[in-house]
Amino acid sequence: MSETHDSLPLGKPTEYKSDYDPGLLCPVPRQLKRSELGFGAELPFAGVDLWNAYELSWLTPGGKPVVAMGEFRFACSSLNLVESKSFKLYLNSFNQTRFENFAQVARLMKADLGAAAAGEVEVRLLAPEEFSSRQIVALPGDCLDGQELTIDNYSLDPQILVGAADPARPVTETLHSHLLKSNCLVTSQPDWGSVMIRYQGGQIDREALLRYLISFRQHNEFHEQCVERIFSDLLRTCQPDKLTVYARYTRRGGLDINPFRSNFETAAENLRLARQ
C-alpha cells in the first residue's frame, strides 16, 4: 500500500469531532491509479463524482438543529479525490457548530471540498421540504443479470472483453447490471453497486460483458478508480466510438458515491436506485 494510503483514516480508531474542522478532509491524488491505467494529463473522458449525503446536520444561531441532504459533484478533472471516511468525519464536524443559514454552509463546503480536491466542486443542500423530490428510479436500458452463467473465477480479468465487440454489427445501446461488487482499497470492505454502460460501436457480447463486471468481485480499488478502469478496459478492447460508464454505489456512513465518466455525454443525472 502506498504512503498516501497509509495516511488515510480508513480502518483506524477515530475521534468523531462535532465542531467544524475542514482539516479532516483527506485528498488522494487521482494520478496514482490513472498512471497505472496509462492515463496522462489528457484524459479520454470527462465526468463527475456525484456524492449524496443523507446524514447532514448543524445548528442555527439559536442552537436549534437543522437537518439536510447534500449533493456534491466533484469534477473528474480535479487533481484529487476525497477519501470517503474523511468526508464523513468532515460532515460530522458540522453537527454542533452554529451557522447563519443554508447558504453559509454551502459556501463553506464548496470552498473546503474544492481546496481538498484541487478542482471544481458543486454543492447543493436540500431542506426537508425538498426530500420528497428524490424519488427511487430504475437504471435505463437492458439489464444483463438474467443470463445463466457458470462462474468459478472472481479475479479481475479484462481479457474477457478481448474479441467481445463485433464491428460488423454497429449498435447504439444502453446496458446495466446490479452485480458490480468491489472492495475498498484500504480496508477490503465490500462496495456494492449498479453500473450503466451506454455506447455506440460494434455490439458487445453481453455474456462477456457481465463476466467482466463480475470479475471485479474480489478486486480492491476505490469507487472512482473502478469506474475509470471499466471505461479504460472497454475503450481499449471493444473500441466503441462513444462510451459512458456510470456506477451507483450503495451508501456507507450516510454517503453514496456515483462516478460518471463519458467521452460524449456531459450531464450525470442523479438517479437514486432502490438499494441506495
Buried (B, 14 or more C-beta within 10 A) or exposed (E): EEEBBEEBBBEEEBEEBEEBBBEBBBBBBBEBBBEEBEBEEEBBBBBBBBBBBBBBBBBEEEEEEBEBBBBBBBBBBBEBBBBBBBBBBBBBBBBBBBBEEBEEBBEBBBEBBBBBBEBBBBBBBBEEEEEEEBEEEEBEEEBBBEEEEEEEEEEBBBEBBEEBBBEEEEEEBBBBBBBBBBBBBBEEEEBBBBBBBBBBBBBBBBBBBBBBBBBBBBBBBBBBBBBBBBBBBBBBBBEBEEBBBBBBBBBBBBBBBBBBBBBBBEEBEBBBBEBB
